[in-house]
Amino acid sequence: MEEDNAAAALDSIVTEFHSYEDFLDSQITSLDLYYLEDEELARHLVELGYRGSGEVLKREEFETRKAAAEASRLNKRSQRQTLASAGKELKDNFLKALAEREEANRSARMTSIIFIRDRNAQGQEISGYIDYSHRLKFEDFEPYFSGKKRLLPRSTDLSFYNWETQVSTSNASANYQVIAENSTGLLFKNKQDRKILNVDPKASPGDNSSRTPLQSDLYTQVVIYDHITRRKT
C-alpha cells in the first residue's frame, strides 16, 4: 500500500510539472536562495535530497515517468481517434449498425459478415459477403460513415457476384474460410474458433452467431451476421 501511495505521489509530480527544473524550483525556498546565492547549486542540493520539503526524485526517474505518462496520453488519444464512426451523425439504419459494431470488430471480440445487394456505378446488380473486421484493418471507413462513399462488395471480398456479367469470386480472409456447399450454399468457417456461420436465411446462423436483416435507404438489401469469437484455451 505504501509503495502504491509513493508511486502515485511521483506520478502526480510528473503530471504537475512540465520539466525537471520546474520540479526542483518548486522545492527551493526564497531563504535557500538567500543563503546559497546560486540557483543551480540550490537545484543540485534538492536533487541530492539536502534541500526541499517534498519527494526526492532523480532526474532519470522523472524523465522516465514523464515519457511513460506522455506515451499513455497519446495512446489513449489514438484509441479514441481509431473509430471512424466517432462524432458522425448517422441517420441510415445500416450505417448505425456498422457504427455499433465497429469497436468490437476492431478489437476482434466480434467478426461480422455483411451481406449487401445493390447496383454498382455501371448500374449492374451486384451482391456479396464482406468480412467487416478484415476491411476495417486495411481500409479507411471514414468516407463510408460520412456519406462520401458507398460500401459495396468487391471481387476481393469473401464472396462477390455480378448478376449481369455472371462473374463470381470467393476468397478466404484473415477471419474466415469460405466453404461452398451445393446443398446449403455458402458457409463461412471462423478461423479462430472453427465455428461454422451459415448465411442461409432459412437456417440457423450457428453457434455464437446471429443474423440481423436491416432496412436501409442506401441499399436494396442488407444483412449483418455477427459472430462472437470463442477462442480455444
N, C-alpha and C positions, 0 to 999 in steps of 0.2 A: 504493500500500500504506500509506504514511504517513498519507494522508488518511483512509483507511478506519479505521485504528487510532485516529486522533484523533476521528473521528465516533463510534466505538464507546465511547471513553472518555467523551465528552459524554453519550451515551445512558445510560451506566452511572450517571453523576452524577444525571441526571434521574430515573432509576428509584430511586436510593438515597434521595434527599431529597424530603420532602413539599412543601417550599416553597423559594423562592429564598433567603429569610432563613436557613433551616436550612443551606443550602449555604454561604452566606457565613460563618455562625457556625463551621462546621467548619474554615474556613481561618484563623480567629483564634486565636492562642495566648494563654495567660494573661499572657505577657510583653507582648504587644501591648496588652492591656487595662491593664496596669500603667502603661505609659508614656503611652498615649493618654488613658486615663481616660474614654473615651467610646465606647460600643458602636456607636452609629450611625456615628461617624467611622471606626471600625475597619472596619465593613462597607463603607463607601464606598471606603476605600482598597483593600480586597480586590477590589471590583468594578472599580476602575481598574487593578488589577494591581500595586499598590505593596506589598501585603501578601499573605501566603498562600503556601503551598508547592505548591499543586496547579494545576489548569487555570484559565485566565482565561475566565470565562463571563459574558456580559452578561445582564441580566435578561430582555430581549426574546427572546433566543435560548433561554434556559432555559424561559420560559413557552411559546414556540412548540413546542419539543421535548416539553415536558410535555403539552401539548394533543394533539399527534400521538400520543404514547405512549398516552394515555388513549383516544383515538379508536380506535386499533388494538386495544386491550384490549376495548373494548365491541363492536367489530366481530367479533372472534373469539368473544366470548361469544354474540353474536347468531347467528352461524353455527352454533354448537353447539346453540343452542336452536331453530333453524328446523325440525329434523327432528321431525315429530310422533310418529314411532315410537320416538324415543330413550328408553331406560330402560323400555320396555314389555316385559313377559314375555308373549310371543306363543306360543300353542300351535297355533292353526289354520294349516294349510299356506298358505292364501290370504293371510292377514294377514302371515305370514312373508315370502311372496313380494313383497307390496307394500312391506314394510319394506326388503327387499334392493334394491328399485328406486327408493326414494323420493329419495335424494340425486341419482342420475343423472337422474331426471325433473325435479327442481327446477332442476338446472343445465343442462338441455336437451341433455345428452350422449346421452340416450335419450328417446324418446317412445313410451310403452307404451299400447296399447289393451286395455282389459279387457272381456271378454265375460262377462256374468252372466245366468243364467236362474234365476228363483226366484219366490216369491209375495210380493205386497205386503201391506200391513196389512189390506186387504179380502179377502185370500185369493185374489186373482186372479193367474194366472200371467203374469209379465212377463219380457221379455228385452231386452237392448240392449248397445250398444258404448259404452264410456266412454273419453274421452281423459284418461288419468291425469294427465299433466303439466298439462293445462288446468284440471282440477278442483283440483289442488294449489295453483294460483295464487290461486283465488278462494274456496276453502273450507277450513275448519279440519278436518284429518283426525284430530286427537287423539281425538275421540269414537269414531271407527271403530276406531282401534288399541286404545283402552281398553275396547271392547266395549259402549259406551253407545248406539251407533247401528250400523245395518247399511248398508253401501254398496249402493245399488240404482240401476239405470239410471233416468233421468228423461226426460221428453219434450224436454228441452233438450240432451240428450247427442247424440253422433254419430248414434246410431240408437236407437229405442225402439219396442217393440211390446207391446201388451196383448192377450193371446190370447183374453180373454173379450169385451172391448169391440171388439176389432179396430182399435183406434186405433194408427196407425203414424206416426212422425215421423222426420225425419233433418235434421241441422244440421251445417254446417261449424264447425270450431273454430279456435283460433289455430294449430294444428299440422296439421290435416288437412282435405282437401276430400272430400266423400262422392260417390262415383260409383255409381249404381245401374244394374247391367247385368242384363238379363233372362236372359242365358245363364249368367253366372257369379255372379250375386248381388251382394252389396255389395263394393265396392273402396274403399280409402282412399288418397288421394294426399297424400304428405307435402309440405307447403308449402315446406320448406327445401331439400330435395334433389330434390323432384319424383318420388321413387320411389313405386311402387305397392305397397301392402300388401294382399295377398289373404287374406281370412279364411275362405275355403273350406277345410274340413278335408281335402279330397281333393286340394288343390293346394298347390304350394309357396307359402309366405308372401311370397316375393320377395327382392330384393337387400337385404342387411344387415338382414334381418328373421328372426324366429324365432317359433315357436308353442309354448306351454307349457300343456297341459291340467293341471289341478290337482284333486286330491281334497280336498274341503272339507266339514267338518261343519256349516258355516253356510249353504251354498248348494247348490241342486240341481245346477248346472253352472257351472264357472268355467274360462275360458281366458284366458291373457295373451299378447298379441302384442307383442314387443319390436322396436323399430326403432332401430338405431344411426344417428344423423344424420351424413351426409356432406355438409358444406356445399360449394357450388361455389366455386372460387378464381378 
